[in-house]
Amino acid sequence: MPRLSLAAATLATLLIAVTASAQTAFASSGAHRWTAGWSTAVQRPSQSWYPTWAEAGFHHQSVRQTVRVGTDGSDLRVRLSHAFGTTPLRLTGATVAISAGGASVRPGTLRTLTFDGSASPLIRAGARPASDPVRLPVKAGDRLSITLYFNGPSGPTTFHNVAMETAYRADGDHRADVSADAFTQESSSWYFLESIDVAAKPAGAQQDAVVTFGDSLTDGAASTPGADNRYPDQLSRRLSADGRQRPVLNAGIGGNRVLSDSACFGEKATTRFRRDVLDQTRVGTVIVLEGTNDILMGETAANACTTPNRRVTAAELIEGHRALIRAAHARSITVIGATLPPGQGLESGTPSESRAALNHWIRTSGAYDAVVDFDRVLADPLNPHQLLPAYASGDGLHPNDAGYRAMADAVNLDTL
């Protein structure tokens, strides 16, 4: 292991002291109640789609990642995920700070993260450890930078592929850097991050979280990168503007399906629902928007990403949705069904019939506690099998920023 300079060693000692002080303040500050303030849905690394940093992982490198929290609070804890790891992972060290834009962070906000008291934890395969609490006041909409440093090889990383956000990498240990100078490499994914919990005092000062669960329409594909214009982000801002601040968590995975796993697009919805919704901290409501890819991939030639590509029936999709509803209700979580919008490949034949049947069931069955009709909001009245041109990104399937805003505006806040 490279020897630290005296200045670097002194800085590391100061960072640990700051963390210890923050944790002592947390322990003595009275009752807090944790709420998930940000989360993402994690995936297995894969070489079957386009290359990312996940396949090779990190070695003597720092990775700095930015996320947006959706609620106010005085303290936070960061949850990492090694859910798809196959060997123990040594995290040499980690920090969290308020972002100053790009890879720079705001001076005076840098905090060292520890896990069960260790600044350099060994994380077992499959584990999802939460850091010890740190005192770092945040406001809804603040952007946090989490920096992870791996002196040894991390191996392939549990990650979230389509983050619509930039991650930064630097050679060497730069977790304590305030400037962005060393972070010269960029990626559009999140690595090892799962969630951030926020605590406030008094304990009743926060509302429970809303989880948006789905595929690329929830993940925010075709929205402006780095602008937080996915529909969950815009719903969060709408709640705050209406005086109903609640964190809105994004559990979308591009390409995800209800009934089939994918090497590229994550575990099927009925499997990952527990981790991505039920296991998140203090969830009160979930909005489900899933099924488009089950329909489309049944019409697509088999490859490493679409396998299995069998046709699924509307009845099978409905039963998958019923399974999600039962799981949510077992935890007393309100569950809202979202209809599938139109798009390329869904205009006619079996795909059109399957989408229409699933949407009819969502609207009329009463199985969901409430319904948000994204189909009617986004469809062109003159051609209901296509997106309204003002809302279309141009790829035939995904909305643009205005379309995502229309989705957020369509949600009845009283149903949340």
N, C-alpha and C positions, 0 to 999 in steps of 0.2 A: 504494500500500500504506500502511495507517495506520502512523504513527510510534509506536514503542514508548516508553513512559515509562522513565525511568532505572531504576526498581525492576524493571520487567519485563525490561529488557535485561540487568540484572545477574543476575536469576534465570535467564534463558535461558543466559547465559554459564556460570553455575555448573552447570546441568544438563548442558551439553556437556562440561564438565570432569569431572563425575562419570562420564559415559559413557566418556570417553577413559581415565580411571583404571581403570574396570571392564574395558575391553577389554585394557589392558596386563596387568592381573592375570590375565585369561584366557589370554593368549598365553604367559605365563611360568609357568603353573601345572601344566604337564605334560599327560600324555595324558588326553583326554576321549573319550567315545563318545556320540554323539547318538542320541536316541530320540524319536520323535514322542510328545509328552505330551498333546496335544489336537489335534483337527482337525474340520472340518466339510466338507460337500459343497457346492460353490458352484454358483450358478445364474445364468442370464441374466436381467436385469431385464425385467419384463413389466407391461403395463397391463391384461392380460386377466383377472386375478384381482382381489383386493382391493388398494387402493393402499398402497404403502409409501414409504419415503424413497428407494428404489433408483431409481425412474423419473426423478426430478429431480436426485438427487444432492445434493451439498453445496457451499455457496458462502459464504465467510467464516464458517464454522461448525466447531465441534468435535463429534466423535461419540465417546462413551465406551462401551466394550463389555466385558462380563464373561464370562469362560470359566473352566472348572474343569480344572486339570491333573491327570493321573492317575498321576504318578510323582514321586519325590524327585529333586532335583538342585541343583547349585550355580550353573548358568549356563543361559541360555536364548536362543533366537532366535525371532523372530516372522516368519512368512511371510504376505505379503499376496497377493491375487489380483486381477489386472486381466485375467483370462482372457477375459472377454467384452467388454472395452473395444474401442473402434474408433479412438480417438485417444490420444495420449500423456497421461498423468496426472501433474500436479504435486502431490506430497504436500508441503505446507509444513513439516510436522513431526509427530512421533509420540513418545509415551511409553508406558511400561509400569510397572505398580505392583501391589502386593498390594491387593486390594479390601478395604475396610472396611465393605462393605455398601452396596447401592444404587449411587449414583454417587460416593460418597466413597472415598478410598484411604488406606492406612495411611501416616502420616507417616514419612519416612525411607526409603521403599521406591521412590520415583519415580525412574525411569531414562529418559534420552533414547535413542531408537532412531536408529541410523544405518544406511545401506545403501551398501555399498562406500565407507564413510567419509563419506558425505554425509548431513547431517541433513535435507535438503530435496531428495530425489531426484526425477528425472523418470522415470516408469515407462512403458515402451513398451506399446502395445496388445498384449494377449495374454500379457504377462509375469507371472511369479509370484515376485517377489523375496523373498529371506530377509534379515532384518536381520543386521547384525554381532552377534556374541555380546555379551551383557551379563551381568555378575555380579549375580544376584538369587536367592539360595537359596529353594527352594520345597519343600513337602511334598505328597505325594499328597493331593488333596482341596482344596488351596489354590485360591482364586479370584483370578484376575488381571484387572486392568482395563487395556485398551489404548485409548489416546486418540489419534485421528487429527485433524489440523487441516488444513483446506483454505482458503487465503486466496482463491484463485481458484475458478472453477466446476470441479467434478470431472466433470460430466456423469453420465449413468446409471452405476450402480455394479453390479459383480459382487457378488452377495450370497448369503446363505442365508435363505430365506423364514421357515420356521417354526422359530425358534430355541428356543422355550419358555423364553426368557430376555429380560430387558429391556435394550435399548440406550437411551442417553441422549444428547440433543443440546443444544448451547448455541450461541448467537450469539457470534461472536468467538473469540479464541484462549484456550482454557482447558485446554490440554494439561498445564500445570504445576499446576493447581488440586488441592489436597488435599480440599477440601470439595465437597459436591454442589450448592452453592447455585445455581450458574449453569446447571445441567443440568435444565431445567424441562420438556423435551419428551421423550416416550418412544415407543419402537417395540418390536416383538417379533421383529425380524430382526437378523442380523449382516451387516455391510457391509465389503467388501474383506478380511475375515479368512479365511485358509485353514487355518493350522496354527501350533502352537507346538512347537518342539523343545526338549528338556531334556537337559542333559549332566551327568554325574556323574563323580567321581573317587574310587576307581579306576575304570577303564573298564569293568570287569566287574560294576559294582555294579547295573546295570539289566538288566531283561529286555526282550525285544523286544515290539512292540505287537500287540494284537489289534484288527482292524478289524471292526466290525459294519456290514454293507452291506445296504441295503434301502430300504424306502419309509416310510410314516408310522408303521408299527409299530416301526421302528427309530428314526425321528426323534423319537418320543415324543409323538405327538398324543394329547391328552386327559389327559396326565399333569399334575401340578401345576406351573404355571409357576414357574421359579426355584428349584425344590426338588431338581433333579437326580435325578428318579425315573424317567427313561427306563430301559429295560432295560439298555442299555450302562453307564449310571452305576451301576446296582445290581449288575451283574456286576463292575465295577471294585471296588466296596466289598467284595463277597464274596471276590474274590481277595486283597485286602489283609487281610481278617479271617482268611483261611486261611494267611497267611504267604507268599503267592505274588504279591506286588505286581507288576502289569503294567499299563501304560496300555491302556485300552479306548477306541478311537476310534469316533466316531459318524459314519458315512458314509450316513445315511439322508436321503432327500428325500421329503416328503409327496407322494403321488400318482405317484411314479416308476414307470416300467415297464421291463421287460426289453428289449422289442423296438421301442419307439416313443419318439421325442422328444416333448416337450410344451412349449408356450410358457409354461406355468405350473409344470410339475412336473419340469423339468430334462431333460438329455440322457438317452437310454436307457442302461440299465445296461451294455450291452456296449460303449458308447462311453466312458462316464465312469469305468469300472473302472480304467483306467490311471492317471488323475490322482488319483482319490479313494482308491485302494488301493495300487497298485504304486509310485506316485511318493512316497508318504509314507515317512518315515524309519524304517528298521529295523522293518519289518513281518514278523511270523512266522506269523500266523494270520488268516484272514478267515472270518466267519460270513455266509452269504448267505441273505437272506430276501426274495425278490422273486417277483412273478408275480400277486399279487392284483389289481393295477390293470390289467394286461393283460386279465385275465378280466372285471373289472367294466366297464371302459370299452368293451369290445366289445358291451355291452348298453345303453350310454348314448347318448342323443341327442348328436349332434355339436355342439360349441361351440368357442370359441377355445382352451379348456384341454384338451378331450378329443380334438380332432382330431390325428392320425387315430384313428378309433374302430372300426376293423375288428375282427372276431372273429379271435382267434388260436387255433390248435389246441394241445393238450397237447404234441404232437410238436414244434411250433415253440418252445414254451417250454422244453422239454427241451433242444433244440439250443442255445438261448440260455444255459441253465445250463451246458451242456458247454463253451461258449466261455469262460465265466468260469473254470471249473475249469482248462481248458488254460492260460489266461493266468496263473493263480496258480501252477500247477505249474511253469511255465516259469521262475518266479522262486524255486522251492523253498519256496513258501508253503503251509502246511497250509490246506486249504479244507474248511469244515464246512457242510453243507446243512441248512437249517431248513424244516420243513414249514409250509404255509400254514394259519393258524387259520381257523375258521369266521367267518361274519359276514353281515350283511344284504346281500342280492343274490347270495349264493353258495349259497343253500339248496337250489335245485332246478334242473332243466333242464341246459342246456349249461354254465353256470358251475359247478354242482355236479360235473358229470362231469369237467370240465377240472381242477378243484382236486383231485378224488380221484385222477385219473390222474397228475398231477404229483407229488402227495404219495406215491403208491405207488412211483413211480420214484425219488424222493429216498430213501425208506426202503430199497428193495430192490436198486437197481441196482449199488451198490458204487462208483459214479462219484465220490462224495464220500469224503473221508478219514474222516469221521465224520458223524453225524446228530444233530440236536437236534429233538425232536418237539413243536414248539409247538402243533400241532393237538391232540394228545391231552392236553397240559397244560392248555390253555385251554378246551377244549370242555366243554359241560354233558353229563355222562353220560346224563342223561334226555332230552336233545335235542342230539345231537352236531352239528347244523347251527347251533347258537347258542353264544355264549360263556357260560361258567358265570356266573350272576348275580353272585357275589361278586367276579368279575374284570372285569365289564363296566362301561364308563364311562357307558353309556346312549345312545350314538349308534348302536348296533347293529353296530359294526365294531371299535372300538378298546378296548383294555383300560384299566382304571384303574391307579392306582399299585400296588395289590395284584397285579393281573394282570401288570404289568411285572416285579414282584418274582418272581412265579412263573416267568416266562420266564427271568430271570437264574438262578434256582435250578435250572432244568431243564438248564442247560449242564453237562456233565461236565467238570470242570476239568482232568482228566487228558488230555482230547483237545486241549486248547489248546497 
